[in-house]
Amino acid sequence: MKILDQARSAATRCRDAASTKVDGLRAKRQHARLISELGEARYAKSKGVTTSDAEIERIIAEIDALGDPDANTTPQNADDPE
């Protein structure tokens, strides 16, 4: 049974690591989409197309809420060698 427990533990660690990476990729894609949307809104406003300041502020607030998608926010486990 010990070998099954070790395999289960390894599978759980792999799943958690994969989930963390997927979440990071989702955050980066969301951040890139918002930056693009912000650029489009600012450009449209500069050309006189109707874009409200509230819309621009909403996009900025969403970007701020996401934080830096490139920052490593997950602490390394001291037991796991890199």
Secondary structure, DSSP 8 states (H G I E B T S, - for coil): -HHHHHHHHHHHHHHHHHHHHHHHHHHHHHHHHHHHHHHHHHHHHHTT----HHHHHHHHHHHHHH--TTS--S---TTS--
